[in-house]
Each structure stands twice: as C-alpha cells, then as structure tokens.
Amino acid sequence: MKKIISVILVFTALMSLMIPFSVNALDKVTGLKQTSADETSVSLKWDIVSGADKYIVELSSNNKLFFPKLSSGSPSCKVGGLQPGNLYYVRIRAIRTEKEDAADSYSKAITAVTVPNSITKLRQVDATTSSIKLQWTGAKGATSYKVYKRANNKDKVMATVKNTSCVINGFNNKKNEKFLIFVKSCKKGSTYTASENYGPIKILTHLGSSVINNSKVVLTPARLGKPKVSCPKDKTVKVTNNKVPYAVGAHINVYKYNNSRKPLKTIYTNLCNYNVSGFSYNQFYIVKSRVYTRIPSNSKVKYGAWSTYNYFAFGQAPSLTAVNRKLIVKWGKCDGATNYSVYASMFPFVGAKKLVTTNKTSATITKVGGMSIIPYKSYYVYVVANKKVGNKVYHSISNPWSFVIAK
C-alpha cells in the first residue's frame, strides 16, 4: 500500500512540473493579411498572440521551403528587398523567446504581392462614336489592369481587365470634354491586390493636357448637318460643312441629280469650306458630306455618318424680248428641275418679285410690281430653277439678271 501511495505522489509531482508548459503553449497566429505594397515591399499585419515575445516572418517562393526574413516585436511589419510584380508565400510564427524554439506556432500561409512595373506603349487603336479601344504592353507579373478616366480632377475606373486591351464606352462625340485615360497594372494576392498608386504615368489625353506621353484620344465624329452651298464664281459651288469635335477632314461627294450612287466628283479636304468647280448650267446636282478623324497610333481613318443630301443648280441668264408692252422671257432647260420661277423688278438688280412659276421654259410678262409694262422703261429679270424632293423645294443658286427696255 505504501508503495502505491509513493508512486502516486511521484506521478503527481511530475505532472505539476509539466502543467506550466501546457498552460503557456502559444496559440497559432491568425488574421494574417497584407495591408499595402509598393514595387519592392509588402506590409503585413496579424492578430496578437497572447504570451508571444516576438514574431518571425518567413517567406517562400513555392509554398514549400520557407526562410526567415525578419522578426517583429509587434503584430505588423514591412518586408522589403522584394522584386516588382512578384508573388510570395508568407507565414508568421509566434515565439516566447529566441531560445525556446520548441514553443512556436505557425500561421496559415497567405500570398503577398508587390506592385508591378508600369505598363508601356499605351495607345488607342480604334474608335466609334461613343467608345475607344485601347492596347498596351503589359507589365511583368501583372494579373490585371485598371483603366481610369480622369475628368474634372476625378478618377473613375472604366474597366478592369486581365488582358492588354479593352474597349471603353460612355463617351460623347458631340462634346469637347477634357479628360485623361490611364492604366494601372495590378497584382492579386490572397488578401490584397497591389496596384500602382503614384498617379498616371502612361496616359492618353484629349484636348491637350500637359502631361507625360501626351497623345490625343479621338472618337468617330458625329454626323454632319446638311452641307450649305453657295456660288463664289461662275460654275463653281462652295460647299460649307458645320464644325464638329474630333474631325480633321471632310469627304465631299457630288452626284448628278439622277444618279446618287456613282459620284461625279469626290473631294477629300481638311477644310470646312471647299470650292468645287467644273459644273454646267443645264442640270441639278446632289451634294453630301461626312467628316473623318485619324487614330494617332496607326493613322486608321474613322468616318462619321453621311449628311443628308443637298441639291443645287446654277441659274441661267434668261433672254428678254420687249414687244407691245410685253416682256417675252426664255431660258434653257435645267434637267431635274420641277418648275421655274420668274422674278422681275423695275430697279437695277434689286427689289425683284416673283411673277410666275411654270414648268415651261418661257413666260410672257405683262405687269411688274402691279403695273402694266411702260414703254421705254428698263426692266430687270432673272429665273430660278426649282426642284421638289419630298416636302422640300431646292432652288438654283447664283441666278444672273438680264434687262431690257420695254416697247
């Protein structure tokens, strides 16, 4: 019996010596996460482990072989000396003292990432009326890219993509909006995505912002309004297009009135106004315009939609004959005309009133200004060719006057 009691007492004493080690065993490190990064370092933090004197940070490139990188007396640290755009496996072990290496507890490993290098060769390669397509050369180690638009000093993420191109929508080709486009490279880890945070280094811009790598963003121009026509000189038409944002040139087509498929004349110009010559008096013509822009990186031409048609003809000087208090007016036929209007005045080249509209090529005038023709008085006459298309009537331009002395 005494032997049994002695054994019990010895066992109890041994157990009492072991209890402090069991009670003071350290818990595993939890809550490990990455909080920030730059190109050569990562910042980490984790939950405090009760009883720990310090923490050892260990890194691995393959999640198998871990090596101590540094020690920290607090539950956070910054690990430097790393490479841009790399992924590292990180784990933390809590220890009581450096000598008591048996009393440690490892966290679960996470991946930590450094900021990738900047992209290069950011460029626009295509456009529509409301979108642009971008391409760039990727950064080593980047897992994604964020595309930003900066307008009114505010940055907006327009897209997040994994490849090195994207289409951005939501632009307005009728506005001269000032904006920048830039792309940040990103690297994704377990708990944190590292992204460039020092502003737009590689950018595209519209309307001449003074920044590095200035290159204009362009959109396909808007549809033109109907071109205006006038006659600066004989048998020459001046085509005037309204100005629209992004346009660098205009494409003008002129057709015969009865053939709107095959252009009679095709003109490319960088001017809003352009004189086209070489026409005849005997027919109506059709004109339409569109404007275009060029993608700066590849000179690709992007055309806006065609305008609606405008019609024009050149007026002809009528022949006048005075006979017995009458004016006989004759003129040549204008192909495509619906009818003709005759205007007359008793004053030189001003104050003409429309007297008659006819589908013939001659007219007899007996009154001007409500008064019968007066012998030996001069009368001034011109004729306008009219063409009706739908509900719209088009008129000949630059209609020359003729005059005669009445008899």
C-alpha positions as MATLAB code, in Angstrom:
seq = 'MKKIISVILVFTALMSLMIPFSVNALDKVTGLKQTSADETSVSLKWDIVSGADKYIVELSSNNKLFFPKLSSGSPSCKVGGLQPGNLYYVRIRAIRTEKEDAADSYSKAITAVTVPNSITKLRQVDATTSSIKLQWTGAKGATSYKVYKRANNKDKVMATVKNTSCVINGFNNKKNEKFLIFVKSCKKGSTYTASENYGPIKILTHLGSSVINNSKVVLTPARLGKPKVSCPKDKTVKVTNNKVPYAVGAHINVYKYNNSRKPLKTIYTNLCNYNVSGFSYNQFYIVKSRVYTRIPSNSKVKYGAWSTYNYFAFGQAPSLTAVNRKLIVKWGKCDGATNYSVYASMFPFVGAKKLVTTNKTSATITKVGGMSIIPYKSYYVYVVANKKVGNKVYHSISNPWSFVIAK';
ca = [
       0.000    0.000    0.000;
       2.853    2.367    0.910;
       4.476    1.625   -2.468;
       1.286    2.537   -4.288;
       0.978    5.843   -2.443;
       4.629    6.657   -3.200;
       4.094    6.057   -6.914;
       1.058    8.305   -6.914;
       2.944   11.099   -5.200;
       5.827   10.884   -7.668;
       3.449   10.939  -10.645;
       1.593   13.916   -9.182;
       4.859   15.817   -8.732;
       5.874   15.149  -12.300;
       2.509   16.320  -13.601;
       2.771   19.514  -11.590;
       6.070   20.261  -13.320;
       4.535   19.732  -16.787;
       1.371   21.819  -16.290;
       3.005   25.289  -16.842;
       4.281   24.229  -20.242;
       0.830   23.069  -21.285;
      -0.915   26.161  -19.944;
       1.559   28.521  -21.587;
       1.538   26.890  -25.067;
       1.152   29.601  -27.723;
      -1.875   29.765  -29.983;
      -1.469   29.765  -33.749;
      -1.066   33.145  -35.441;
      -4.373   34.163  -37.038;
      -5.718   37.099  -39.034;
      -2.648   37.376  -41.232;
      -3.245   39.724  -44.162;
      -1.458   42.146  -46.433;
      -2.319   45.827  -45.972;
      -0.249   47.643  -48.603;
       2.575   47.300  -51.084;
       4.960   49.099  -53.357;
       7.306   47.744  -56.020;
       9.858   46.327  -53.546;
       7.990   45.760  -50.277;
       4.798   44.468  -48.676;
       3.166   45.467  -45.407;
       1.537   42.812  -43.206;
      -0.443   42.627  -40.017;
      -1.978   39.862  -37.877;
      -3.746   39.252  -34.605;
      -1.816   39.476  -31.330;
      -0.882   36.109  -29.839;
      -1.096   36.141  -26.041;
       2.253   35.332  -24.425;
       4.321   35.831  -27.580;
       7.538   37.818  -27.209;
       8.058   38.322  -30.917;
       7.066   37.086  -34.353;
       9.218   35.613  -37.098;
       8.179   36.419  -40.702;
       9.015   33.670  -43.165;
       8.828   33.843  -46.957;
       8.699   31.236  -49.698;
       8.509   31.345  -53.470;
       6.872   27.919  -53.794;
       4.878   27.422  -50.565;
       7.230   24.582  -49.615;
      10.567   25.927  -48.485;
      10.180   28.869  -46.102;
      13.040   31.074  -44.947;
      13.068   33.586  -42.077;
      13.003   37.121  -43.452;
      12.757   39.261  -40.330;
      11.430   39.383  -36.772;
       8.937   41.834  -35.313;
       8.023   42.718  -31.763;
       4.554   43.877  -32.808;
       1.777   42.231  -34.853;
       2.691   44.101  -38.046;
       5.714   44.664  -40.242;
       7.026   45.835  -43.589;
       9.051   43.341  -45.616;
      11.450   44.962  -48.079;
      14.048   43.889  -50.595;
      11.496   42.237  -52.897;
      11.012   42.289  -56.678;
       8.267   44.217  -58.555;
       5.187   42.255  -59.576;
       6.147   39.112  -57.645;
       4.017   36.801  -55.531;
       5.384   35.489  -52.239;
       4.044   32.987  -49.742;
       4.179   34.366  -46.213;
       3.654   32.785  -42.812;
       4.206   34.056  -39.282;
       5.298   32.116  -36.222;
       4.934   33.404  -32.696;
       7.690   32.631  -30.179;
       8.241   33.310  -26.494;
      11.978   33.800  -26.723;
      14.579   33.069  -29.350;
      15.914   30.212  -27.183;
      12.615   28.464  -26.767;
      12.233   27.443  -30.396;
      10.138   24.459  -29.405;
       7.358   26.774  -28.273;
       6.213   28.265  -31.586;
       3.057   28.204  -33.664;
       2.812   28.913  -37.397;
       0.037   30.800  -39.115;
      -1.592   29.601  -42.269;
       0.420   30.843  -45.280;
      -1.044   33.576  -47.498;
       0.181   35.079  -50.744;
       1.539   38.623  -50.632;
       2.234   40.637  -53.770;
       4.344   43.609  -54.796;
       3.257   46.359  -57.178;
       4.074   45.501  -60.816;
       6.043   47.837  -63.023;
       4.155   50.345  -65.173;
       2.679   49.320  -68.492;
       4.295   50.648  -71.674;
       3.125   51.741  -75.120;
      -0.404   52.682  -74.119;
      -2.217   53.614  -77.321;
      -5.627   53.978  -78.893;
      -6.167   51.612  -81.816;
      -9.824   52.134  -82.757;
     -12.904   54.240  -82.069;
     -16.641   54.530  -82.542;
     -18.918   57.498  -81.914;
     -19.072   56.641  -78.192;
     -16.177   54.288  -77.418;
     -12.430   53.870  -77.752;
     -10.318   50.741  -77.970;
      -7.006   50.710  -76.109;
      -3.945   48.487  -76.250;
      -0.751   48.455  -74.225;
       2.276   46.334  -73.470;
       1.738   44.515  -70.214;
       3.831   44.720  -67.057;
       5.748   41.662  -65.879;
       3.859   39.879  -63.121;
       0.626   41.864  -63.507;
      -2.540   39.788  -63.153;
      -4.960   42.552  -64.159;
      -5.175   46.172  -65.283;
      -7.441   49.015  -64.223;
      -8.350   51.600  -66.843;
      -9.187   55.045  -65.489;
     -10.781   58.169  -66.879;
      -9.874   61.435  -65.187;
     -12.226   64.368  -65.757;
     -12.729   67.433  -63.568;
      -9.927   66.156  -61.283;
     -11.891   62.995  -60.500;
     -10.716   59.477  -61.354;
     -13.213   56.838  -62.420;
     -12.464   53.164  -63.054;
     -13.819   52.462  -66.532;
     -12.725   48.828  -66.801;
     -10.761   46.097  -65.057;
      -9.313   43.533  -67.459;
      -6.861   40.657  -67.447;
      -5.563   41.092  -70.979;
      -3.750   44.050  -72.514;
      -6.583   45.628  -74.467;
     -10.103   46.817  -73.795;
     -12.970   48.883  -75.151;
     -14.228   51.791  -73.047;
     -17.757   53.084  -73.620;
     -19.668   56.116  -72.450;
     -18.073   58.945  -74.452;
     -19.909   61.711  -76.310;
     -18.520   62.744  -79.688;
     -20.576   65.940  -79.701;
     -18.763   67.395  -76.687;
     -15.262   68.789  -76.378;
     -14.752   67.198  -72.989;
     -11.336   67.399  -71.327;
     -10.201   64.077  -69.953;
      -7.260   61.734  -69.414;
      -7.098   57.985  -69.884;
      -4.535   55.964  -67.950;
      -3.949   52.351  -66.978;
      -2.595   50.902  -63.736;
      -1.100   47.421  -63.519;
      -2.288   45.198  -60.656;
      -1.149   42.017  -58.890;
      -3.639   39.936  -56.923;
      -2.748   38.136  -53.698;
      -4.748   36.216  -51.103;
      -5.928   39.249  -49.161;
      -4.745   42.241  -51.171;
      -4.406   43.463  -54.752;
      -1.315   45.589  -55.326;
      -1.854   48.453  -57.756;
       0.198   51.397  -58.915;
      -0.656   54.288  -56.624;
       1.518   57.129  -57.780;
      -0.713   58.544  -60.498;
      -0.947   58.386  -64.281;
       2.479   57.865  -65.804;
       1.409   56.338  -69.123;
      -1.667   58.229  -70.322;
      -3.765   59.287  -73.255;
      -5.460   62.661  -73.220;
      -7.940   64.760  -75.161;
      -7.648   68.499  -75.748;
      -4.004   68.994  -74.977;
      -3.407   68.362  -71.299;
       0.268   68.973  -70.442;
       1.195   65.546  -69.141;
       3.781   62.881  -69.918;
       3.272   60.912  -73.155;
       0.626   63.270  -74.484;
      -1.395   61.578  -77.198;
      -4.890   62.636  -78.172;
      -7.860   60.372  -77.694;
     -10.274   60.584  -80.630;
     -13.824   59.440  -81.300;
     -15.546   58.841  -84.618;
     -17.037   62.255  -85.464;
     -20.756   62.937  -85.362;
     -22.955   63.062  -88.435;
     -22.826   66.360  -90.276;
     -25.804   68.543  -90.897;
     -26.830   69.165  -94.491;
     -23.944   70.945  -96.280;
     -24.601   74.525  -97.353;
     -23.948   75.548 -100.940;
     -23.193   78.931 -102.497;
     -21.635   80.185 -105.729;
     -18.424   82.197 -105.287;
     -17.789   82.308 -109.052;
     -19.091   81.011 -112.356;
     -19.855   77.261 -112.441;
     -18.246   76.806 -109.022;
     -20.004   75.723 -105.852;
     -18.733   76.419 -102.354;
     -19.621   73.555 -100.004;
     -19.706   74.551  -96.331;
     -19.833   71.933  -93.557;
     -20.535   72.642  -89.912;
     -17.683   72.052  -87.472;
     -17.854   69.001  -85.204;
     -15.460   67.770  -82.480;
     -12.715   65.289  -83.411;
     -12.943   65.959  -87.168;
      -9.654   66.516  -89.000;
     -11.014   66.496  -92.551;
     -14.073   66.195  -94.775;
     -15.145   63.892  -97.587;
     -17.457   65.519 -100.140;
     -19.306   63.680 -102.903;
     -21.170   65.390 -105.755;
     -23.592   63.460 -107.981;
     -25.805   64.127 -110.963;
     -29.390   64.652 -109.848;
     -30.485   61.287 -111.304;
     -27.561   59.143 -110.086;
     -26.854   59.258 -106.361;
     -24.774   56.053 -106.446;
     -21.891   56.998 -108.699;
     -20.107   60.194 -107.606;
     -19.420   62.758 -110.290;
     -16.775   64.363 -108.050;
     -15.089   63.139 -104.841;
     -13.093   65.540 -102.700;
     -11.062   64.977  -99.528;
     -10.127   68.125  -97.681;
      -9.056   69.308  -94.236;
     -11.169   72.453  -94.648;
     -14.742   73.109  -93.579;
     -15.288   75.128  -96.765;
     -14.278   73.898 -100.187;
     -14.845   75.205 -103.714;
     -15.786   72.637 -106.346;
     -15.761   73.727 -109.983;
     -16.446   72.286 -113.426;
     -20.250   72.204 -113.475;
     -22.730   73.066 -116.221;
     -25.898   75.147 -116.214;
     -28.274   72.560 -117.529;
     -28.924   70.237 -114.590;
     -29.347   69.818 -110.854;
     -26.632   68.218 -108.740;
     -26.614   66.425 -105.386;
     -24.007   67.005 -102.690;
     -23.409   65.246  -99.384;
     -20.552   65.311  -96.861;
     -19.061   63.415  -93.978;
     -16.105   64.176  -91.749;
     -13.374   61.887  -90.513;
     -10.663   61.563  -87.904;
      -7.452   59.535  -87.654;
      -6.337   57.258  -84.827;
      -2.957   58.745  -83.773;
      -1.183   55.425  -83.165;
      -1.952   53.757  -86.507;
      -3.426   56.505  -88.754;
      -6.623   54.488  -89.167;
      -9.334   56.706  -90.682;
     -12.714   56.737  -88.922;
     -15.604   58.284  -90.867;
     -18.686   59.872  -89.405;
     -22.087   59.191  -90.954;
     -23.022   60.850  -94.236;
     -25.055   64.033  -94.105;
     -28.431   64.271  -95.771;
     -28.436   65.414  -99.406;
     -28.489   68.968 -100.599;
     -29.434   69.839 -104.195;
     -28.174   72.708 -106.311;
     -28.112   74.024 -109.865;
     -26.666   77.157 -111.456;
     -29.148   79.705 -112.716;
     -29.053   80.744 -116.378;
     -29.330   84.271 -117.686;
     -32.688   84.492 -119.499;
     -33.160   86.118 -122.874;
     -35.597   89.053 -122.889;
     -37.613   90.471 -125.765;
     -39.852   93.548 -125.454;
     -42.926   93.507 -127.726;
     -46.038   95.690 -127.453;
     -45.858   96.318 -123.714;
     -44.949   92.713 -123.064;
     -41.748   91.034 -121.963;
     -41.037   87.665 -123.530;
     -38.700   85.674 -121.209;
     -36.926   82.500 -122.362;
     -34.302   80.266 -120.720;
     -32.628   76.904 -121.197;
     -33.941   73.692 -119.700;
     -32.394   72.526 -116.413;
     -32.513   68.738 -116.096;
     -34.022   67.637 -112.812;
     -35.994   70.856 -112.293;
     -39.621   70.515 -111.248;
     -40.519   74.020 -112.442;
     -39.174   77.559 -112.821;
     -39.971   80.845 -111.115;
     -39.620   84.196 -112.924;
     -38.668   87.294 -110.909;
     -38.727   90.895 -112.202;
     -38.027   94.430 -110.990;
     -38.116   97.980 -112.365;
     -34.890   98.748 -110.453;
     -31.365   97.574 -111.279;
     -30.717   94.236 -109.641;
     -32.861   94.858 -106.505;
     -36.441   94.520 -105.401;
     -37.425   91.652 -107.675;
     -40.783   89.972 -107.039;
     -41.872   86.546 -108.171;
     -44.322   86.926 -111.042;
     -44.972   83.410 -112.249;
     -43.992   79.743 -111.662;
     -44.176   77.437 -114.679;
     -42.914   74.085 -115.865;
     -42.200   75.566 -119.297;
     -39.002   77.316 -120.421;
     -40.627   80.580 -121.364;
     -43.078   83.132 -119.931;
     -44.823   86.327 -121.015;
     -44.887   89.222 -118.549;
     -47.475   91.991 -118.859;
     -47.190   93.528 -115.392;
     -44.342   94.201 -112.967;
     -44.979   95.470 -109.465;
     -48.697   95.520 -110.146;
     -48.248   97.939 -113.047;
     -48.520   97.346 -116.771;
     -45.331   97.409 -118.792;
     -44.286  101.006 -119.501;
     -42.626  101.697 -122.861;
     -39.016  102.907 -122.798;
     -38.564  101.815 -119.176;
     -35.874   99.297 -118.219;
     -36.908   96.001 -116.627;
     -34.661   93.507 -114.832;
     -35.451   89.784 -114.791;
     -33.949   86.524 -113.517;
     -35.201   82.933 -113.464;
     -34.869   80.370 -110.630;
     -34.981   76.635 -111.312;
     -36.832   74.697 -108.578;
     -36.572   71.035 -107.611;
     -39.048   69.445 -105.216;
     -37.829   66.464 -103.174;
     -40.467   65.202 -100.767;
     -41.786   68.261  -98.950;
     -38.614   70.253  -99.555;
     -38.027   72.581 -102.528;
     -34.445   73.334 -103.627;
     -33.515   76.309 -105.783;
     -30.799   77.144 -108.267;
     -28.043   79.408 -106.951;
     -26.337   82.483 -108.431;
     -29.186   83.345 -110.764;
     -27.945   86.016 -113.226;
     -30.055   89.019 -114.185;
     -30.983   90.179 -117.665;
     -32.535   93.544 -118.552;
     -34.433   95.007 -121.460;
     -36.009   98.342 -122.392;
     -39.732   97.950 -122.883;
     -41.542   98.906 -126.076;
];
